[in-house]
Amino acid sequence: MRNRLTRSAARMPGKHVDRLVDTLETLPTTIGAPILVAWNAKEDLLDLLATARTQPDREHIHRLLHCFYTRCAATDLPELHQLATTIETWWPHIHAFLTTGITNAGSEGTNRVIKTVARDAYGFRNPENQRLRTRTATTRRHRGHLNPA
């Protein structure tokens, strides 16, 4: 069941979703109910994010966002309240991604690689070697995009 909780309901057969919900409802209320509420909130957020790059209209986005906020507000789980607060804080950026489909994921990934390689190369006696190692890790050839043959 733990693996099913992390998957999107849209990517599971209906019988698996039904079995998941039935299993959570048969658990003691103090255990199953909060998990089911959190899972449903996750599904609401995934439904909202699935509209990216589909040219959604404002009303559709607003309806999905309202559904997510309503579910988070209807529970006493502090984690869902924090999630809703985080979504509200980042909403202008999320909305821009939903409407335009433009994201900075590529540059963020490159920055992560640079920091990881620089951390691994820390202690090199020659700073030039550290710089070259970082640069090599972020080139297209090193990542397998170009075939030197």
MODELLER restraints for C-alpha pairs under 7 A, 6 or more apart:
rsr = mdl.restraints
at = mdl.atoms
rsr.add(forms.Gaussian(group=physical.xy_distance, feature=features.Distance(at['CA:1:A'], at['CA:20:A']), mean=6.59, stdev=0.5))
rsr.add(forms.Gaussian(group=physical.xy_distance, feature=features.Distance(at['CA:5:A'], at['CA:39:A']), mean=6.68, stdev=0.5))
rsr.add(forms.Gaussian(group=physical.xy_distance, feature=features.Distance(at['CA:8:A'], at['CA:43:A']), mean=6.77, stdev=0.5))
rsr.add(forms.Gaussian(group=physical.xy_distance, feature=features.Distance(at['CA:9:A'], at['CA:17:A']), mean=6.43, stdev=0.5))
rsr.add(forms.Gaussian(group=physical.xy_distance, feature=features.Distance(at['CA:24:A'], at['CA:32:A']), mean=4.60, stdev=0.5))
rsr.add(forms.Gaussian(group=physical.xy_distance, feature=features.Distance(at['CA:24:A'], at['CA:33:A']), mean=6.96, stdev=0.5))
rsr.add(forms.Gaussian(group=physical.xy_distance, feature=features.Distance(at['CA:24:A'], at['CA:36:A']), mean=6.43, stdev=0.5))
rsr.add(forms.Gaussian(group=physical.xy_distance, feature=features.Distance(at['CA:25:A'], at['CA:32:A']), mean=5.83, stdev=0.5))
rsr.add(forms.Gaussian(group=physical.xy_distance, feature=features.Distance(at['CA:25:A'], at['CA:33:A']), mean=6.81, stdev=0.5))
rsr.add(forms.Gaussian(group=physical.xy_distance, feature=features.Distance(at['CA:38:A'], at['CA:80:A']), mean=6.96, stdev=0.5))
rsr.add(forms.Gaussian(group=physical.xy_distance, feature=features.Distance(at['CA:41:A'], at['CA:68:A']), mean=6.05, stdev=0.5))
rsr.add(forms.Gaussian(group=physical.xy_distance, feature=features.Distance(at['CA:41:A'], at['CA:71:A']), mean=6.20, stdev=0.5))
rsr.add(forms.Gaussian(group=physical.xy_distance, feature=features.Distance(at['CA:41:A'], at['CA:72:A']), mean=6.61, stdev=0.5))
rsr.add(forms.Gaussian(group=physical.xy_distance, feature=features.Distance(at['CA:44:A'], at['CA:67:A']), mean=6.92, stdev=0.5))
rsr.add(forms.Gaussian(group=physical.xy_distance, feature=features.Distance(at['CA:44:A'], at['CA:68:A']), mean=5.32, stdev=0.5))
rsr.add(forms.Gaussian(group=physical.xy_distance, feature=features.Distance(at['CA:45:A'], at['CA:68:A']), mean=6.16, stdev=0.5))
rsr.add(forms.Gaussian(group=physical.xy_distance, feature=features.Distance(at['CA:48:A'], at['CA:61:A']), mean=6.73, stdev=0.5))
rsr.add(forms.Gaussian(group=physical.xy_distance, feature=features.Distance(at['CA:48:A'], at['CA:64:A']), mean=5.58, stdev=0.5))
rsr.add(forms.Gaussian(group=physical.xy_distance, feature=features.Distance(at['CA:48:A'], at['CA:65:A']), mean=6.59, stdev=0.5))
rsr.add(forms.Gaussian(group=physical.xy_distance, feature=features.Distance(at['CA:49:A'], at['CA:98:A']), mean=6.97, stdev=0.5))
rsr.add(forms.Gaussian(group=physical.xy_distance, feature=features.Distance(at['CA:51:A'], at['CA:98:A']), mean=6.39, stdev=0.5))
rsr.add(forms.Gaussian(group=physical.xy_distance, feature=features.Distance(at['CA:52:A'], at['CA:97:A']), mean=6.68, stdev=0.5))
rsr.add(forms.Gaussian(group=physical.xy_distance, feature=features.Distance(at['CA:52:A'], at['CA:98:A']), mean=4.14, stdev=0.5))
rsr.add(forms.Gaussian(group=physical.xy_distance, feature=features.Distance(at['CA:52:A'], at['CA:99:A']), mean=6.53, stdev=0.5))
rsr.add(forms.Gaussian(group=physical.xy_distance, feature=features.Distance(at['CA:52:A'], at['CA:101:A']), mean=5.88, stdev=0.5))
rsr.add(forms.Gaussian(group=physical.xy_distance, feature=features.Distance(at['CA:53:A'], at['CA:98:A']), mean=6.33, stdev=0.5))
rsr.add(forms.Gaussian(group=physical.xy_distance, feature=features.Distance(at['CA:53:A'], at['CA:99:A']), mean=6.74, stdev=0.5))
rsr.add(forms.Gaussian(group=physical.xy_distance, feature=features.Distance(at['CA:53:A'], at['CA:100:A']), mean=6.59, stdev=0.5))
rsr.add(forms.Gaussian(group=physical.xy_distance, feature=features.Distance(at['CA:53:A'], at['CA:101:A']), mean=4.84, stdev=0.5))
rsr.add(forms.Gaussian(group=physical.xy_distance, feature=features.Distance(at['CA:55:A'], at['CA:99:A']), mean=6.00, stdev=0.5))
rsr.add(forms.Gaussian(group=physical.xy_distance, feature=features.Distance(at['CA:56:A'], at['CA:99:A']), mean=6.73, stdev=0.5))
rsr.add(forms.Gaussian(group=physical.xy_distance, feature=features.Distance(at['CA:69:A'], at['CA:84:A']), mean=6.39, stdev=0.5))
rsr.add(forms.Gaussian(group=physical.xy_distance, feature=features.Distance(at['CA:72:A'], at['CA:80:A']), mean=5.42, stdev=0.5))
rsr.add(forms.Gaussian(group=physical.xy_distance, feature=features.Distance(at['CA:72:A'], at['CA:81:A']), mean=5.95, stdev=0.5))
rsr.add(forms.Gaussian(group=physical.xy_distance, feature=features.Distance(at['CA:72:A'], at['CA:84:A']), mean=6.60, stdev=0.5))
rsr.add(forms.Gaussian(group=physical.xy_distance, feature=features.Distance(at['CA:73:A'], at['CA:81:A']), mean=6.77, stdev=0.5))
rsr.add(forms.Gaussian(group=physical.xy_distance, feature=features.Distance(at['CA:97:A'], at['CA:103:A']), mean=6.11, stdev=0.5))
rsr.add(forms.Gaussian(group=physical.xy_distance, feature=features.Distance(at['CA:110:A'], at['CA:138:A']), mean=6.49, stdev=0.5))
rsr.add(forms.Gaussian(group=physical.xy_distance, feature=features.Distance(at['CA:113:A'], at['CA:138:A']), mean=6.98, stdev=0.5))
rsr.add(forms.Gaussian(group=physical.xy_distance, feature=features.Distance(at['CA:114:A'], at['CA:134:A']), mean=5.66, stdev=0.5))
rsr.add(forms.Gaussian(group=physical.xy_distance, feature=features.Distance(at['CA:117:A'], at['CA:134:A']), mean=5.70, stdev=0.5))
rsr.add(forms.Gaussian(group=physical.xy_distance, feature=features.Distance(at['CA:118:A'], at['CA:130:A']), mean=6.66, stdev=0.5))
rsr.add(forms.Gaussian(group=physical.xy_distance, feature=features.Distance(at['CA:118:A'], at['CA:134:A']), mean=6.05, stdev=0.5))
rsr.add(forms.Gaussian(group=physical.xy_distance, feature=features.Distance(at['CA:121:A'], at['CA:130:A']), mean=5.77, stdev=0.5))
rsr.add(forms.Gaussian(group=physical.xy_distance, feature=features.Distance(at['CA:124:A'], at['CA:130:A']), mean=6.34, stdev=0.5))
rsr.add(forms.Gaussian(group=physical.xy_distance, feature=features.Distance(at['CA:136:A'], at['CA:142:A']), mean=6.39, stdev=0.5))
rsr.add(forms.Gaussian(group=physical.xy_distance, feature=features.Distance(at['CA:140:A'], at['CA:146:A']), mean=6.37, stdev=0.5))
